[in-house]
Amino acid sequence: MKNILIGIVAVALGLGGYFLGKQKAQPGDQASKTVATQTTQAVQTATNPVVYFEIPVLDPERAMQFYQAVFRFDFSREEIDHNDMCLFPLVNGAAGITGALAKGDTYKPAQTGTLVYFHTDDIDATLAKAVKNGGRIFYPKTDNGDLGSVAEFIDSEGNRVALHQPKP
């Protein structure tokens, strides 16, 4: 089990070659020490690495209306560090992370870069709501076997956003 965990962490850290036969890890070499240290830290902290996200927007009101219509989210609004932030709901103790719709000088909507996946119980219905409210389908619903299904759309601000529907 420990070797499987180290291998998974190694692949995630870009060191998969050491464990996938491209190069043999030698006991005590730097890569082996790095992976062991990072694996131990990940197991000790028992937390997911991502804790918060921000989606750039041009028009916070329009963006909140879009996300409320598509997902039924309620937002709280605050100014943080001179930026207009529309905070997604946070349920303490629940799985997942939270984030904000963010307007400020450094926030530029884009279809490239980091991709945020939102949970949905019905991708088809969620995509239909996105289109009905000014979005467009970017990547159609795709079945990924035991991992469930995914799809992507472009939101009201021009951002590429993804959906995940667990396998029933």
C-alpha positions as CSV (number, residue, x, y, z in Angstrom):
1,M,0.0,0.0,0.0
2,K,2.8,2.4,0.9
3,N,4.5,1.8,-2.5
4,I,1.2,2.5,-4.3
5,L,0.7,5.8,-2.4
6,I,4.3,6.8,-3.1
7,G,3.8,6.0,-6.7
8,I,0.6,8.1,-6.9
9,V,2.2,11.1,-5.2
10,A,5.3,10.7,-7.4
11,V,3.2,10.8,-10.6
12,A,1.3,13.9,-9.2
13,L,4.6,15.6,-8.5
14,G,6.0,14.8,-11.9
15,L,8.4,12.2,-10.6
16,G,6.5,9.3,-12.0
17,G,9.4,8.2,-14.2
18,Y,11.2,7.0,-11.1
19,F,8.4,4.6,-10.3
20,L,7.2,3.7,-13.8
21,G,10.4,2.2,-15.1
22,K,12.0,5.2,-16.9
23,Q,14.6,5.6,-14.3
24,K,15.2,3.5,-11.3
25,A,15.1,5.2,-7.9
26,Q,18.1,4.5,-5.8
27,P,17.7,4.3,-2.0
28,G,18.8,7.6,-0.6
29,D,18.8,9.6,-3.9
30,Q,17.3,13.1,-3.9
31,A,14.1,12.1,-5.8
32,S,13.4,9.2,-3.4
33,K,13.9,11.4,-0.4
34,T,11.7,14.2,-1.8
35,V,8.9,11.8,-2.6
36,A,9.1,10.1,0.8
37,T,9.1,13.5,2.6
38,Q,6.1,14.8,0.5
39,T,4.2,11.6,0.9
40,T,4.7,11.7,4.7
41,Q,3.6,15.4,4.8
42,A,0.5,14.7,2.7
43,V,-0.5,11.8,4.9
44,Q,0.1,13.7,8.1
45,T,-1.9,16.8,7.1
46,A,-4.8,14.7,5.7
47,T,-6.2,17.6,3.7
48,N,-6.8,18.2,0.1
49,P,-4.3,20.7,-1.4
50,V,-6.8,23.1,-3.0
51,V,-8.8,25.2,-0.5
52,Y,-10.2,28.1,-2.5
53,F,-10.8,29.3,-6.0
54,E,-11.7,32.6,-7.8
55,I,-13.5,33.0,-11.1
56,P,-12.7,36.3,-12.9
57,V,-15.7,38.4,-13.9
58,L,-16.3,41.6,-15.7
59,D,-19.8,42.3,-14.3
60,P,-20.4,40.8,-10.8
61,E,-24.2,41.3,-11.0
62,R,-24.5,39.5,-14.3
63,A,-22.2,36.7,-13.1
64,M,-24.1,36.2,-9.8
65,Q,-27.4,36.1,-11.8
66,F,-25.9,33.5,-14.1
67,Y,-24.6,31.2,-11.3
68,Q,-27.8,31.6,-9.3
69,A,-29.9,30.6,-12.3
70,V,-27.7,27.6,-13.2
71,F,-26.8,26.3,-9.8
72,R,-29.2,28.1,-7.4
73,F,-26.2,29.5,-5.4
74,D,-26.7,32.3,-2.9
75,F,-23.8,34.7,-2.7
76,S,-22.5,37.1,-0.1
77,R,-20.6,40.1,-1.4
78,E,-17.5,41.7,0.1
79,E,-14.7,44.0,-0.9
80,I,-11.4,42.2,-0.2
81,D,-8.1,43.9,-0.9
82,H,-9.8,46.4,-3.2
83,N,-11.5,43.7,-5.3
84,D,-15.3,43.0,-5.6
85,M,-15.8,39.4,-4.4
86,C,-19.1,37.5,-4.6
87,L,-18.5,34.6,-2.3
88,F,-19.9,31.1,-3.1
89,P,-21.7,29.4,-0.2
90,L,-19.6,27.5,2.3
91,V,-20.9,24.6,4.4
92,N,-18.5,23.9,7.2
93,G,-17.6,20.3,7.5
94,A,-18.9,19.4,4.0
95,A,-16.8,17.9,1.3
96,G,-15.4,20.3,-1.4
97,I,-14.1,23.8,-1.4
98,T,-15.5,27.3,-1.9
99,G,-14.5,30.3,-3.9
100,A,-15.6,33.6,-5.3
101,L,-16.6,35.5,-8.4
102,A,-13.9,38.1,-8.5
103,K,-13.7,41.5,-10.2
104,G,-10.5,43.6,-10.0
105,D,-7.6,44.9,-12.0
106,T,-5.8,41.5,-12.1
107,Y,-8.9,39.4,-12.9
108,K,-9.4,38.6,-16.6
109,P,-12.0,36.0,-17.7
110,A,-10.5,33.3,-19.9
111,Q,-11.1,30.0,-21.6
112,T,-7.6,28.8,-20.9
113,G,-5.8,28.2,-17.7
114,T,-7.1,26.6,-14.5
115,L,-10.4,24.7,-14.8
116,V,-12.9,24.5,-11.9
117,Y,-15.3,21.6,-11.8
118,F,-18.7,22.0,-10.2
119,H,-20.6,19.1,-8.9
120,T,-24.0,18.4,-10.4
121,D,-26.5,15.5,-10.1
122,D,-27.7,16.1,-13.7
123,I,-25.2,17.4,-16.3
124,D,-27.8,17.6,-19.0
125,A,-30.1,19.8,-17.0
126,T,-27.2,22.0,-15.8
127,L,-25.9,22.5,-19.3
128,A,-29.5,23.4,-20.5
129,K,-29.7,26.1,-17.7
130,A,-26.3,27.4,-18.6
131,V,-27.3,27.8,-22.3
132,K,-30.7,29.3,-21.3
133,N,-28.9,31.9,-19.2
134,G,-26.4,33.1,-21.8
135,G,-23.7,30.4,-21.6
136,R,-22.7,28.0,-24.3
137,I,-21.6,24.4,-24.4
138,F,-17.8,24.1,-24.9
139,Y,-17.3,20.3,-24.3
140,P,-20.4,18.1,-24.4
141,K,-21.2,15.5,-21.7
142,T,-18.7,12.7,-21.8
143,D,-18.9,9.4,-19.9
144,N,-15.7,8.6,-18.0
145,G,-16.8,5.2,-16.8
146,D,-16.5,4.7,-13.0
147,L,-15.4,8.3,-12.6
148,G,-18.8,9.6,-13.8
149,S,-19.4,12.2,-16.5
150,V,-18.0,15.6,-17.3
151,A,-18.9,18.5,-19.5
152,E,-17.8,22.1,-20.0
153,F,-19.5,25.4,-20.7
154,I,-18.6,29.0,-21.2
155,D,-20.2,31.2,-18.5
156,S,-21.7,34.7,-18.9
157,E,-18.3,36.3,-18.4
158,G,-16.4,34.2,-21.0
159,N,-14.8,31.7,-18.5
160,R,-14.6,28.0,-19.3
161,V,-16.2,26.1,-16.4
162,A,-16.5,22.3,-16.0
163,L,-19.2,20.0,-14.5
164,H,-18.8,16.6,-12.9
165,Q,-21.7,14.2,-12.3
166,P,-20.8,11.1,-10.2
167,K,-21.6,7.7,-11.5
168,P,-25.0,6.6,-10.0
